[in-house]
Amino acid sequence: MPQPIQTARVCRACDGHATAHITTGARHHDGTRVTLRVTCPACKGTGHTLPATGSVRARG
């Protein structure tokens, strides 16, 4: 029997791509490229957000 799929909310800030490796153009002494690892600050690199807690009131 198929298991139900649990859908996690994707982070709106990074669209689920929470980590990126950016090449600086420089090279190390062994010839490999220097890269920077950048993580999404909104989801802390997980790619998902937690469901909102509490209620939201609309002003009218």
C-alpha distance matrix in Angstrom:
0.0 3.8 6.5 9.4 12.3 15.4 18.5 21.6 24.9 26.8 30.4 32.8 35.6 34.1 31.2 28.8 31.2 32.5 34.5 37.1 39.4 42.8 45.4 48.9 50.7 52.5 52.0 52.1 54.8 52.4 51.6 48.2 47.7 47.9 44.7 43.9 40.5 40.0 37.3 36.6 38.6 36.6 33.2 34.9 33.1 29.5 28.8 27.3 28.9 28.3 27.9 31.3 32.6 35.1 36.2 38.2 41.3 42.7 46.4 48.1
3.8 0.0 3.8 6.5 8.8 12.2 15.0 18.2 21.4 23.1 26.8 29.1 31.9 30.3 27.4 25.1 27.5 29.0 31.0 33.5 36.0 39.2 41.9 45.4 47.3 49.1 48.8 49.1 51.9 49.6 48.7 45.2 44.5 44.6 41.4 40.5 37.1 36.6 33.8 33.1 35.2 33.1 29.8 31.6 29.8 26.2 25.3 23.8 25.6 25.2 24.9 28.4 30.0 32.6 33.7 35.5 38.6 39.9 43.7 45.4
6.5 3.8 0.0 3.8 6.3 9.1 12.3 15.2 18.7 20.6 24.2 26.7 29.5 28.1 25.4 22.9 25.5 26.6 28.8 31.6 34.1 37.5 40.3 43.7 45.8 47.5 47.3 47.5 50.4 48.2 47.5 43.8 43.1 42.9 39.6 38.5 34.9 34.2 31.3 30.5 32.3 30.2 26.8 28.6 27.0 23.3 22.7 20.9 22.5 21.9 21.7 25.2 26.6 29.3 30.6 32.6 35.8 37.3 41.1 43.0
9.4 6.5 3.8 0.0 3.8 6.4 9.4 12.6 15.8 18.1 21.6 24.0 27.0 25.9 23.1 21.0 24.0 25.1 27.7 30.5 33.4 36.6 39.6 42.9 45.1 47.0 47.1 47.4 50.5 48.6 47.7 44.0 42.9 42.5 39.1 37.7 34.1 33.0 29.9 28.7 30.3 27.9 24.8 26.9 25.6 21.9 20.9 18.7 20.0 19.2 18.6 22.0 23.5 26.1 27.2 29.1 32.2 33.6 37.4 39.2
12.3 8.8 6.3 3.8 0.0 3.8 6.2 9.5 12.6 14.5 18.2 20.5 23.4 22.2 19.4 17.3 20.2 21.5 24.1 26.8 29.8 32.9 36.0 39.2 41.5 43.5 43.7 44.1 47.3 45.5 44.4 40.7 39.5 39.1 35.6 34.1 30.6 29.4 26.4 25.1 27.0 24.6 21.6 23.8 22.3 18.6 17.4 15.4 17.0 16.8 16.5 20.1 22.0 24.9 25.9 27.5 30.8 32.1 35.8 37.7
15.4 12.2 9.1 6.4 3.8 0.0 3.8 6.3 9.7 12.1 15.5 18.1 21.0 20.1 17.6 15.5 18.7 19.3 22.2 25.3 28.4 31.5 34.7 37.8 40.3 42.2 42.5 42.9 46.2 44.6 43.6 39.9 38.5 37.7 34.1 32.3 28.7 27.3 24.0 22.6 24.0 21.5 18.5 20.8 19.6 15.9 14.9 12.4 13.6 13.1 12.9 16.6 18.5 21.5 22.8 24.4 27.9 29.4 33.1 35.2
18.5 15.0 12.3 9.4 6.2 3.8 0.0 3.8 6.5 8.7 12.3 14.6 17.6 16.9 14.2 12.4 15.9 16.8 20.0 22.9 26.2 29.0 32.4 35.4 37.9 40.0 40.6 41.2 44.6 43.3 42.1 38.3 36.6 35.8 32.1 30.2 26.7 25.0 21.8 19.9 21.5 18.9 16.1 18.8 17.7 14.2 12.4 10.0 11.2 11.4 11.2 14.7 17.3 20.3 21.3 22.5 25.9 27.1 30.7 32.9
21.6 18.2 15.2 12.6 9.5 6.3 3.8 0.0 3.8 6.2 9.3 12.1 14.8 14.2 12.1 10.2 13.7 14.0 17.3 20.4 23.8 26.6 30.1 32.9 35.7 37.6 38.3 38.9 42.3 41.2 40.1 36.3 34.5 33.3 29.6 27.5 23.9 22.0 18.6 16.6 18.0 15.3 12.4 15.2 14.4 10.9 9.3 6.4 7.5 8.1 8.7 12.3 15.0 18.3 19.7 20.8 24.4 25.8 29.3 31.7
24.9 21.4 18.7 15.8 12.6 9.7 6.5 3.8 0.0 3.8 6.4 8.7 11.7 11.9 9.9 8.9 12.7 13.0 16.6 19.5 23.2 25.6 29.2 31.7 34.7 36.7 37.8 38.6 42.2 41.3 40.1 36.3 34.2 32.8 29.0 26.6 23.2 20.8 17.4 14.9 16.0 12.9 10.8 14.1 13.7 10.9 8.6 5.5 5.6 6.9 7.3 10.2 13.5 16.7 17.7 18.2 21.7 22.8 26.2 28.7
26.8 23.1 20.6 18.1 14.5 12.1 8.7 6.2 3.8 0.0 3.8 6.2 8.9 8.3 6.2 5.3 9.1 9.8 13.5 16.1 19.8 22.1 25.7 28.2 31.1 33.2 34.4 35.4 39.1 38.2 36.8 33.1 30.8 29.5 25.7 23.4 20.2 17.7 14.6 12.1 13.8 11.2 9.2 12.5 11.5 9.3 6.0 4.5 6.1 9.0 10.3 12.7 16.2 19.4 20.3 20.3 23.7 24.5 27.6 30.0
30.4 26.8 24.2 21.6 18.2 15.5 12.3 9.3 6.4 3.8 0.0 3.8 5.5 5.8 5.4 5.6 8.5 8.2 12.0 14.5 18.3 20.2 24.0 26.1 29.2 31.3 32.7 33.7 37.5 37.0 35.6 31.9 29.4 27.7 23.9 21.3 18.2 15.3 12.1 9.0 10.4 7.6 6.4 9.9 9.6 8.4 5.5 4.8 5.3 8.9 10.7 12.3 15.7 18.8 19.8 19.4 22.7 23.5 26.4 29.0
32.8 29.1 26.7 24.0 20.5 18.1 14.6 12.1 8.7 6.2 3.8 0.0 3.8 5.7 5.1 7.5 9.9 10.3 13.8 15.6 19.4 20.7 24.4 26.3 29.3 31.7 33.5 34.9 38.6 38.4 36.7 33.1 30.3 28.7 24.9 22.3 19.6 16.4 13.7 10.3 11.4 8.6 9.0 12.5 12.4 12.0 8.8 8.5 8.3 11.5 12.4 13.2 16.8 19.4 19.7 18.7 21.6 21.8 24.4 26.9
35.6 31.9 29.5 27.0 23.4 21.0 17.6 14.8 11.7 8.9 5.5 3.8 0.0 3.8 5.9 8.2 9.2 8.8 11.8 13.2 16.8 17.8 21.5 23.1 26.2 28.5 30.5 31.9 35.7 35.7 34.0 30.6 27.6 25.7 22.0 19.2 16.8 13.3 11.0 7.4 8.6 6.5 8.0 10.8 10.9 11.6 9.0 9.9 9.9 13.3 14.9 15.4 18.7 21.3 21.9 20.7 23.5 23.7 26.0 28.6
34.1 30.3 28.1 25.9 22.2 20.1 16.9 14.2 11.9 8.3 5.8 5.7 3.8 0.0 3.8 5.4 5.4 5.7 8.6 10.0 13.7 15.0 18.7 20.8 23.7 26.1 27.8 29.2 33.0 32.7 31.0 27.5 24.6 23.0 19.3 16.8 14.3 11.2 9.1 6.3 9.1 8.1 8.3 10.4 9.1 9.9 7.0 9.2 10.6 14.3 16.4 17.7 21.0 23.9 24.7 23.9 26.9 27.2 29.6 32.1
31.2 27.4 25.4 23.1 19.4 17.6 14.2 12.1 9.9 6.2 5.4 5.1 5.9 3.8 0.0 3.8 5.6 7.6 10.8 12.1 15.9 17.4 21.0 23.4 26.0 28.6 30.1 31.6 35.4 34.8 32.9 29.3 26.7 25.5 21.8 19.7 17.1 14.4 12.3 9.8 12.5 10.8 10.3 12.9 11.3 10.9 7.2 8.7 10.5 14.1 15.6 17.3 20.9 23.8 24.3 23.6 26.6 26.7 29.4 31.7
28.8 25.1 22.9 21.0 17.3 15.5 12.4 10.2 8.9 5.3 5.6 7.5 8.2 5.4 3.8 0.0 3.8 5.6 8.9 11.1 14.7 17.0 20.6 23.3 26.0 28.2 29.3 30.5 34.1 33.2 31.6 28.0 25.6 24.5 20.8 18.8 15.7 13.6 11.1 9.4 12.3 11.0 9.2 11.3 9.1 8.0 4.3 6.5 9.4 13.0 15.0 17.3 20.7 24.0 25.0 24.8 28.1 28.7 31.6 34.0
31.2 27.5 25.5 24.0 20.2 18.7 15.9 13.7 12.7 9.1 8.5 9.9 9.2 5.4 5.6 3.8 0.0 3.8 5.8 7.4 11.0 13.3 16.8 19.6 22.2 24.5 25.5 26.8 30.4 29.6 27.9 24.2 21.9 20.8 17.1 15.3 12.4 10.6 8.9 8.2 11.8 11.7 10.2 11.3 8.3 8.6 6.0 9.4 12.3 15.9 18.4 20.5 23.8 27.1 28.2 27.9 31.1 31.6 34.3 36.8
32.5 29.0 26.6 25.1 21.5 19.3 16.8 14.0 13.0 9.8 8.2 10.3 8.8 5.7 7.6 5.6 3.8 0.0 3.8 6.8 10.4 12.9 16.6 19.0 22.1 23.9 24.9 25.8 29.4 28.9 27.6 23.8 21.5 19.9 16.1 13.7 10.4 8.2 5.6 5.1 8.6 9.1 7.4 7.7 4.7 6.0 4.8 8.4 11.0 14.5 17.5 19.4 22.3 25.7 27.2 27.0 30.3 31.2 33.8 36.5
34.5 31.0 28.8 27.7 24.1 22.2 20.0 17.3 16.6 13.5 12.0 13.8 11.8 8.6 10.8 8.9 5.8 3.8 0.0 3.8 6.9 9.8 13.3 15.9 18.9 20.4 21.3 22.0 25.6 25.1 23.8 20.1 17.8 16.2 12.4 10.2 6.9 5.7 4.5 6.5 10.0 11.6 10.3 9.2 5.9 8.3 8.2 11.9 14.5 17.9 21.0 22.9 25.7 29.1 30.7 30.6 33.8 34.7 37.2 40.0
37.1 33.5 31.6 30.5 26.8 25.3 22.9 20.4 19.5 16.1 14.5 15.6 13.2 10.0 12.1 11.1 7.4 6.8 3.8 0.0 3.8 6.3 9.8 12.5 15.4 17.2 18.3 19.5 23.3 22.8 21.1 17.5 14.9 13.5 9.7 8.1 5.8 5.3 6.5 8.6 12.1 14.1 13.5 12.5 9.6 12.1 11.5 15.2 17.8 21.3 24.3 26.0 28.9 32.2 33.6 33.1 36.3 36.8 39.1 41.8
39.4 36.0 34.1 33.4 29.8 28.4 26.2 23.8 23.2 19.8 18.3 19.4 16.8 13.7 15.9 14.7 11.0 10.4 6.9 3.8 0.0 3.8 6.6 9.6 12.2 13.8 14.6 15.8 19.5 19.0 17.4 13.8 11.1 9.8 6.1 5.5 4.6 6.3 9.0 11.8 14.8 17.3 16.8 15.2 12.4 15.0 15.0 18.7 21.3 24.7 27.9 29.6 32.4 35.7 37.2 36.8 39.9 40.4 42.6 45.3
42.8 39.2 37.5 36.6 32.9 31.5 29.0 26.6 25.6 22.1 20.2 20.7 17.8 15.0 17.4 17.0 13.3 12.9 9.8 6.3 3.8 0.0 3.8 6.3 9.1 11.2 12.9 14.8 18.5 18.6 16.5 13.3 10.0 8.5 5.3 5.1 6.5 7.6 10.9 13.3 16.0 18.7 18.9 17.4 15.1 18.0 17.7 21.4 23.7 27.2 30.2 31.6 34.4 37.5 38.9 38.1 41.0 41.3 43.2 45.8
45.4 41.9 40.3 39.6 36.0 34.7 32.4 30.1 29.2 25.7 24.0 24.4 21.5 18.7 21.0 20.6 16.8 16.6 13.3 9.8 6.6 3.8 0.0 3.8 5.6 7.8 9.4 11.8 15.5 15.7 13.2 10.4 6.8 6.0 4.4 6.5 9.1 11.0 14.5 17.1 19.6 22.4 22.6 21.0 18.6 21.5 21.3 25.0 27.4 30.9 33.9 35.4 38.2 41.3 42.7 41.8 44.7 45.0 46.8 49.4
48.9 45.4 43.7 42.9 39.2 37.8 35.4 32.9 31.7 28.2 26.1 26.3 23.1 20.8 23.4 23.3 19.6 19.0 15.9 12.5 9.6 6.3 3.8 0.0 3.8 5.5 8.4 11.0 14.6 15.7 13.3 11.3 7.6 5.9 5.8 7.3 10.8 12.3 16.1 18.6 20.6 23.6 24.3 22.5 20.6 23.9 23.8 27.4 29.5 32.9 35.9 37.1 39.8 42.8 44.1 43.1 45.8 46.0 47.6 50.2
50.7 47.3 45.8 45.1 41.5 40.3 37.9 35.7 34.7 31.1 29.2 29.3 26.2 23.7 26.0 26.0 22.2 22.1 18.9 15.4 12.2 9.1 5.6 3.8 0.0 3.8 6.7 10.2 13.3 14.3 11.3 10.2 6.8 6.8 8.2 10.7 14.1 15.9 19.6 22.1 24.2 27.2 27.8 26.0 24.0 27.0 26.8 30.5 32.8 36.2 39.2 40.5 43.3 46.3 47.5 46.5 49.2 49.3 50.9 53.3
52.5 49.1 47.5 47.0 43.5 42.2 40.0 37.6 36.7 33.2 31.3 31.7 28.5 26.1 28.6 28.2 24.5 23.9 20.4 17.2 13.8 11.2 7.8 5.5 3.8 0.0 3.8 7.0 9.9 11.6 9.3 8.7 6.0 5.5 8.4 11.1 14.7 17.0 20.8 23.6 25.5 28.7 29.2 27.0 25.1 28.3 28.5 32.2 34.4 37.7 40.9 42.2 44.8 47.8 49.3 48.4 51.2 51.5 53.0 55.6
52.0 48.8 47.3 47.1 43.7 42.5 40.6 38.3 37.8 34.4 32.7 33.5 30.5 27.8 30.1 29.3 25.5 24.9 21.3 18.3 14.6 12.9 9.4 8.4 6.7 3.8 0.0 3.8 6.6 7.8 5.6 5.5 4.3 5.3 9.0 12.2 15.5 18.4 22.0 25.2 27.2 30.4 30.5 28.1 26.0 28.9 29.5 33.2 35.6 38.8 42.1 43.6 46.1 49.3 51.0 50.4 53.3 53.7 55.5 58.2
52.1 49.1 47.5 47.4 44.1 42.9 41.2 38.9 38.6 35.4 33.7 34.9 31.9 29.2 31.6 30.5 26.8 25.8 22.0 19.5 15.8 14.8 11.8 11.0 10.2 7.0 3.8 0.0 3.8 5.4 5.3 5.4 6.1 6.3 10.0 12.9 15.8 19.1 22.5 25.9 27.7 31.1 30.9 28.2 26.2 29.1 30.1 33.7 36.1 39.1 42.6 44.2 46.5 49.7 51.6 51.2 54.2 55.0 56.8 59.6
54.8 51.9 50.4 50.5 47.3 46.2 44.6 42.3 42.2 39.1 37.5 38.6 35.7 33.0 35.4 34.1 30.4 29.4 25.6 23.3 19.5 18.5 15.5 14.6 13.3 9.9 6.6 3.8 0.0 3.8 5.5 7.5 9.4 10.1 13.8 16.7 19.5 22.8 26.2 29.7 31.4 34.8 34.5 31.7 29.7 32.6 33.7 37.3 39.7 42.7 46.2 47.8 50.0 53.3 55.3 54.9 58.0 58.7 60.5 63.4
52.4 49.6 48.2 48.6 45.5 44.6 43.3 41.2 41.3 38.2 37.0 38.4 35.7 32.7 34.8 33.2 29.6 28.9 25.1 22.8 19.0 18.6 15.7 15.7 14.3 11.6 7.8 5.4 3.8 0.0 3.8 5.8 8.9 10.7 13.9 17.1 19.5 23.1 26.2 29.7 31.8 35.0 34.4 31.6 29.3 31.8 32.9 36.5 39.2 42.1 45.6 47.5 49.8 53.2 55.3 55.1 58.2 59.0 61.0 63.8
51.6 48.7 47.5 47.7 44.4 43.6 42.1 40.1 40.1 36.8 35.6 36.7 34.0 31.0 32.9 31.6 27.9 27.6 23.8 21.1 17.4 16.5 13.2 13.3 11.3 9.3 5.6 5.3 5.5 3.8 0.0 3.8 6.5 9.2 12.4 16.0 18.6 21.9 25.2 28.6 30.9 34.0 33.5 31.1 28.5 31.1 31.8 35.5 38.3 41.4 44.7 46.6 49.1 52.5 54.3 53.9 57.0 57.6 59.5 62.2
48.2 45.2 43.8 44.0 40.7 39.9 38.3 36.3 36.3 33.1 31.9 33.1 30.6 27.5 29.3 28.0 24.2 23.8 20.1 17.5 13.8 13.3 10.4 11.3 10.2 8.7 5.5 5.4 7.5 5.8 3.8 0.0 3.8 6.7 9.2 12.8 15.1 18.5 21.7 25.1 27.5 30.5 29.8 27.5 24.8 27.3 28.0 31.7 34.5 37.6 41.0 42.9 45.4 48.8 50.7 50.3 53.5 54.1 56.2 58.9
47.7 44.5 43.1 42.9 39.5 38.5 36.6 34.5 34.2 30.8 29.4 30.3 27.6 24.6 26.7 25.6 21.9 21.5 17.8 14.9 11.1 10.0 6.8 7.6 6.8 6.0 4.3 6.1 9.4 8.9 6.5 3.8 0.0 3.8 6.2 10.0 12.6 15.8 19.1 22.3 24.7 27.8 27.5 25.3 22.8 25.5 25.9 29.7 32.3 35.5 38.8 40.5 43.2 46.5 48.1 47.6 50.6 51.1 53.1 55.7
47.9 44.6 42.9 42.5 39.1 37.7 35.8 33.3 32.8 29.5 27.7 28.7 25.7 23.0 25.5 24.5 20.8 19.9 16.2 13.5 9.8 8.5 6.0 5.9 6.8 5.5 5.3 6.3 10.1 10.7 9.2 6.7 3.8 0.0 3.8 7.0 10.2 13.2 16.7 20.0 22.0 25.3 25.2 22.8 20.7 23.7 24.4 28.1 30.4 33.5 36.9 38.4 40.9 44.1 45.8 45.3 48.3 48.9 50.7 53.5
44.7 41.4 39.6 39.1 35.6 34.1 32.1 29.6 29.0 25.7 23.9 24.9 22.0 19.3 21.8 20.8 17.1 16.1 12.4 9.7 6.1 5.3 4.4 5.8 8.2 8.4 9.0 10.0 13.8 13.9 12.4 9.2 6.2 3.8 0.0 3.8 6.6 9.6 13.1 16.3 18.5 21.7 21.5 19.3 17.0 20.1 20.6 24.3 26.6 29.8 33.2 34.7 37.2 40.5 42.2 41.6 44.7 45.3 47.2 50.0
43.9 40.5 38.5 37.7 34.1 32.3 30.2 27.5 26.6 23.4 21.3 22.3 19.2 16.8 19.7 18.8 15.3 13.7 10.2 8.1 5.5 5.1 6.5 7.3 10.7 11.1 12.2 12.9 16.7 17.1 16.0 12.8 10.0 7.0 3.8 0.0 3.8 6.3 9.9 13.1 15.0 18.3 18.4 16.0 14.2 17.6 18.2 21.8 23.8 26.9 30.3 31.6 34.0 37.2 38.9 38.4 41.3 42.1 43.9 46.8
40.5 37.1 34.9 34.1 30.6 28.7 26.7 23.9 23.2 20.2 18.2 19.6 16.8 14.3 17.1 15.7 12.4 10.4 6.9 5.8 4.6 6.5 9.1 10.8 14.1 14.7 15.5 15.8 19.5 19.5 18.6 15.1 12.6 10.2 6.6 3.8 0.0 3.8 6.7 10.3 12.4 15.5 15.1 12.7 10.6 13.8 14.7 18.2 20.4 23.4 26.8 28.4 30.7 34.0 35.9 35.6 38.7 39.6 41.7 44.6
40.0 36.6 34.2 33.0 29.4 27.3 25.0 22.0 20.8 17.7 15.3 16.4 13.3 11.2 14.4 13.6 10.6 8.2 5.7 5.3 6.3 7.6 11.0 12.3 15.9 17.0 18.4 19.1 22.8 23.1 21.9 18.5 15.8 13.2 9.6 6.3 3.8 0.0 3.8 6.8 9.0 12.1 12.2 10.2 8.6 12.1 12.6 16.0 17.7 20.9 24.1 25.3 27.8 30.9 32.6 32.1 35.2 36.0 38.0 40.9
37.3 33.8 31.3 29.9 26.4 24.0 21.8 18.6 17.4 14.6 12.1 13.7 11.0 9.1 12.3 11.1 8.9 5.6 4.5 6.5 9.0 10.9 14.5 16.1 19.6 20.8 22.0 22.5 26.2 26.2 25.2 21.7 19.1 16.7 13.1 9.9 6.7 3.8 0.0 3.8 6.2 8.9 8.5 6.5 4.9 8.6 9.3 12.4 14.0 17.1 20.4 21.7 24.1 27.4 29.2 28.9 32.1 33.1 35.3 38.3
36.6 33.1 30.5 28.7 25.1 22.6 19.9 16.6 14.9 12.1 9.0 10.3 7.4 6.3 9.8 9.4 8.2 5.1 6.5 8.6 11.8 13.3 17.1 18.6 22.1 23.6 25.2 25.9 29.7 29.7 28.6 25.1 22.3 20.0 16.3 13.1 10.3 6.8 3.8 0.0 3.8 5.5 5.9 5.5 5.2 8.1 7.8 10.3 11.3 14.6 17.6 18.6 21.2 24.3 25.9 25.4 28.5 29.4 31.6 34.5
38.6 35.2 32.3 30.3 27.0 24.0 21.5 18.0 16.0 13.8 10.4 11.4 8.6 9.1 12.5 12.3 11.8 8.6 10.0 12.1 14.8 16.0 19.6 20.6 24.2 25.5 27.2 27.7 31.4 31.8 30.9 27.5 24.7 22.0 18.5 15.0 12.4 9.0 6.2 3.8 0.0 3.8 5.7 4.9 7.0 9.7 10.2 11.6 11.5 14.1 17.1 17.5 19.7 22.5 24.2 23.7 26.7 27.8 29.8 32.9
36.6 33.1 30.2 27.9 24.6 21.5 18.9 15.3 12.9 11.2 7.6 8.6 6.5 8.1 10.8 11.0 11.7 9.1 11.6 14.1 17.3 18.7 22.4 23.6 27.2 28.7 30.4 31.1 34.8 35.0 34.0 30.5 27.8 25.3 21.7 18.3 15.5 12.1 8.9 5.5 3.8 0.0 3.8 5.7 8.0 9.3 8.9 9.3 8.3 11.0 13.6 13.9 16.3 19.1 20.7 20.1 23.2 24.3 26.5 29.7
33.2 29.8 26.8 24.8 21.6 18.5 16.1 12.4 10.8 9.2 6.4 9.0 8.0 8.3 10.3 9.2 10.2 7.4 10.3 13.5 16.8 18.9 22.6 24.3 27.8 29.2 30.5 30.9 34.5 34.4 33.5 29.8 27.5 25.2 21.5 18.4 15.1 12.2 8.5 5.9 5.7 3.8 0.0 3.8 5.5 5.7 6.0 6.2 6.0 8.8 12.1 13.3 15.7 19.0 20.9 21.0 24.4 25.8 28.4 31.5
34.9 31.6 28.6 26.9 23.8 20.8 18.8 15.2 14.1 12.5 9.9 12.5 10.8 10.4 12.9 11.3 11.3 7.7 9.2 12.5 15.2 17.4 21.0 22.5 26.0 27.0 28.1 28.2 31.7 31.6 31.1 27.5 25.3 22.8 19.3 16.0 12.7 10.2 6.5 5.5 4.9 5.7 3.8 0.0 3.8 5.8 7.8 9.0 9.4 11.6 15.2 16.4 18.3 21.6 23.8 24.1 27.5 29.0 31.4 34.7
33.1 29.8 27.0 25.6 22.3 19.6 17.7 14.4 13.7 11.5 9.6 12.4 10.9 9.1 11.3 9.1 8.3 4.7 5.9 9.6 12.4 15.1 18.6 20.6 24.0 25.1 26.0 26.2 29.7 29.3 28.5 24.8 22.8 20.7 17.0 14.2 10.6 8.6 4.9 5.2 7.0 8.0 5.5 3.8 0.0 3.8 5.8 8.3 10.2 13.0 16.5 18.3 20.6 24.1 26.2 26.4 29.8 31.2 33.8 36.8
29.5 26.2 23.3 21.9 18.6 15.9 14.2 10.9 10.9 9.3 8.4 12.0 11.6 9.9 10.9 8.0 8.6 6.0 8.3 12.1 15.0 18.0 21.5 23.9 27.0 28.3 28.9 29.1 32.6 31.8 31.1 27.3 25.5 23.7 20.1 17.6 13.8 12.1 8.6 8.1 9.7 9.3 5.7 5.8 3.8 0.0 3.8 5.5 7.9 10.5 14.0 16.3 18.7 22.3 24.4 25.1 28.6 30.2 33.0 36.0
28.8 25.3 22.7 20.9 17.4 14.9 12.4 9.3 8.6 6.0 5.5 8.8 9.0 7.0 7.2 4.3 6.0 4.8 8.2 11.5 15.0 17.7 21.3 23.8 26.8 28.5 29.5 30.1 33.7 32.9 31.8 28.0 25.9 24.4 20.6 18.2 14.7 12.6 9.3 7.8 10.2 8.9 6.0 7.8 5.8 3.8 0.0 3.8 7.0 10.3 13.2 15.6 18.5 22.1 23.7 23.9 27.4 28.5 31.4 34.2
27.3 23.8 20.9 18.7 15.4 12.4 10.0 6.4 5.5 4.5 4.8 8.5 9.9 9.2 8.7 6.5 9.4 8.4 11.9 15.2 18.7 21.4 25.0 27.4 30.5 32.2 33.2 33.7 37.3 36.5 35.5 31.7 29.7 28.1 24.3 21.8 18.2 16.0 12.4 10.3 11.6 9.3 6.2 9.0 8.3 5.5 3.8 0.0 3.8 6.8 9.5 12.2 15.1 18.7 20.3 20.8 24.5 25.8 28.9 31.7
28.9 25.6 22.5 20.0 17.0 13.6 11.2 7.5 5.6 6.1 5.3 8.3 9.9 10.6 10.5 9.4 12.3 11.0 14.5 17.8 21.3 23.7 27.4 29.5 32.8 34.4 35.6 36.1 39.7 39.2 38.3 34.5 32.3 30.4 26.6 23.8 20.4 17.7 14.0 11.3 11.5 8.3 6.0 9.4 10.2 7.9 7.0 3.8 0.0 3.8 6.5 8.7 11.6 15.1 16.8 17.3 21.0 22.5 25.6 28.6
28.3 25.2 21.9 19.2 16.8 13.1 11.4 8.1 6.9 9.0 8.9 11.5 13.3 14.3 14.1 13.0 15.9 14.5 17.9 21.3 24.7 27.2 30.9 32.9 36.2 37.7 38.8 39.1 42.7 42.1 41.4 37.6 35.5 33.5 29.8 26.9 23.4 20.9 17.1 14.6 14.1 11.0 8.8 11.6 13.0 10.5 10.3 6.8 3.8 0.0 3.8 6.3 8.5 12.2 14.4 15.7 19.4 21.5 24.7 27.7
27.9 24.9 21.7 18.6 16.5 12.9 11.2 8.7 7.3 10.3 10.7 12.4 14.9 16.4 15.6 15.0 18.4 17.5 21.0 24.3 27.9 30.2 33.9 35.9 39.2 40.9 42.1 42.6 46.2 45.6 44.7 41.0 38.8 36.9 33.2 30.3 26.8 24.1 20.4 17.6 17.1 13.6 12.1 15.2 16.5 14.0 13.2 9.5 6.5 3.8 0.0 3.8 6.3 9.7 11.4 12.9 16.6 18.7 22.1 25.0
31.3 28.4 25.2 22.0 20.1 16.6 14.7 12.3 10.2 12.7 12.3 13.2 15.4 17.7 17.3 17.3 20.5 19.4 22.9 26.0 29.6 31.6 35.4 37.1 40.5 42.2 43.6 44.2 47.8 47.5 46.6 42.9 40.5 38.4 34.7 31.6 28.4 25.3 21.7 18.6 17.5 13.9 13.3 16.4 18.3 16.3 15.6 12.2 8.7 6.3 3.8 0.0 3.8 6.7 8.2 9.4 13.2 15.5 18.7 21.8
32.6 30.0 26.6 23.5 22.0 18.5 17.3 15.0 13.5 16.2 15.7 16.8 18.7 21.0 20.9 20.7 23.8 22.3 25.7 28.9 32.4 34.4 38.2 39.8 43.3 44.8 46.1 46.5 50.0 49.8 49.1 45.4 43.2 40.9 37.2 34.0 30.7 27.8 24.1 21.2 19.7 16.3 15.7 18.3 20.6 18.7 18.5 15.1 11.6 8.5 6.3 3.8 0.0 3.8 6.7 9.1 12.7 15.7 18.8 22.0
35.1 32.6 29.3 26.1 24.9 21.5 20.3 18.3 16.7 19.4 18.8 19.4 21.3 23.9 23.8 24.0 27.1 25.7 29.1 32.2 35.7 37.5 41.3 42.8 46.3 47.8 49.3 49.7 53.3 53.2 52.5 48.8 46.5 44.1 40.5 37.2 34.0 30.9 27.4 24.3 22.5 19.1 19.0 21.6 24.1 22.3 22.1 18.7 15.1 12.2 9.7 6.7 3.8 0.0 3.7 6.9 9.9 13.3 16.2 19.4
36.2 33.7 30.6 27.2 25.9 22.8 21.3 19.7 17.7 20.3 19.8 19.7 21.9 24.7 24.3 25.0 28.2 27.2 30.7 33.6 37.2 38.9 42.7 44.1 47.5 49.3 51.0 51.6 55.3 55.3 54.3 50.7 48.1 45.8 42.2 38.9 35.9 32.6 29.2 25.9 24.2 20.7 20.9 23.8 26.2 24.4 23.7 20.3 16.8 14.4 11.4 8.2 6.7 3.7 0.0 3.8 6.5 9.9 13.0 15.9
38.2 35.5 32.6 29.1 27.5 24.4 22.5 20.8 18.2 20.3 19.4 18.7 20.7 23.9 23.6 24.8 27.9 27.0 30.6 33.1 36.8 38.1 41.8 43.1 46.5 48.4 50.4 51.2 54.9 55.1 53.9 50.3 47.6 45.3 41.6 38.4 35.6 32.1 28.9 25.4 23.7 20.1 21.0 24.1 26.4 25.1 23.9 20.8 17.3 15.7 12.9 9.4 9.1 6.9 3.8 0.0 3.8 6.6 9.7 12.8
41.3 38.6 35.8 32.2 30.8 27.9 25.9 24.4 21.7 23.7 22.7 21.6 23.5 26.9 26.6 28.1 31.1 30.3 33.8 36.3 39.9 41.0 44.7 45.8 49.2 51.2 53.3 54.2 58.0 58.2 57.0 53.5 50.6 48.3 44.7 41.3 38.7 35.2 32.1 28.5 26.7 23.2 24.4 27.5 29.8 28.6 27.4 24.5 21.0 19.4 16.6 13.2 12.7 9.9 6.5 3.8 0.0 3.8 6.5 9.5
42.7 39.9 37.3 33.6 32.1 29.4 27.1 25.8 22.8 24.5 23.5 21.8 23.7 27.2 26.7 28.7 31.6 31.2 34.7 36.8 40.4 41.3 45.0 46.0 49.3 51.5 53.7 55.0 58.7 59.0 57.6 54.1 51.1 48.9 45.3 42.1 39.6 36.0 33.1 29.4 27.8 24.3 25.8 29.0 31.2 30.2 28.5 25.8 22.5 21.5 18.7 15.5 15.7 13.3 9.9 6.6 3.8 0.0 3.8 6.3
46.4 43.7 41.1 37.4 35.8 33.1 30.7 29.3 26.2 27.6 26.4 24.4 26.0 29.6 29.4 31.6 34.3 33.8 37.2 39.1 42.6 43.2 46.8 47.6 50.9 53.0 55.5 56.8 60.5 61.0 59.5 56.2 53.1 50.7 47.2 43.9 41.7 38.0 35.3 31.6 29.8 26.5 28.4 31.4 33.8 33.0 31.4 28.9 25.6 24.7 22.1 18.7 18.8 16.2 13.0 9.7 6.5 3.8 0.0 3.7
48.1 45.4 43.0 39.2 37.7 35.2 32.9 31.7 28.7 30.0 29.0 26.9 28.6 32.1 31.7 34.0 36.8 36.5 40.0 41.8 45.3 45.8 49.4 50.2 53.3 55.6 58.2 59.6 63.4 63.8 62.2 58.9 55.7 53.5 50.0 46.8 44.6 40.9 38.3 34.5 32.9 29.7 31.5 34.7 36.8 36.0 34.2 31.7 28.6 27.7 25.0 21.8 22.0 19.4 15.9 12.8 9.5 6.3 3.7 0.0
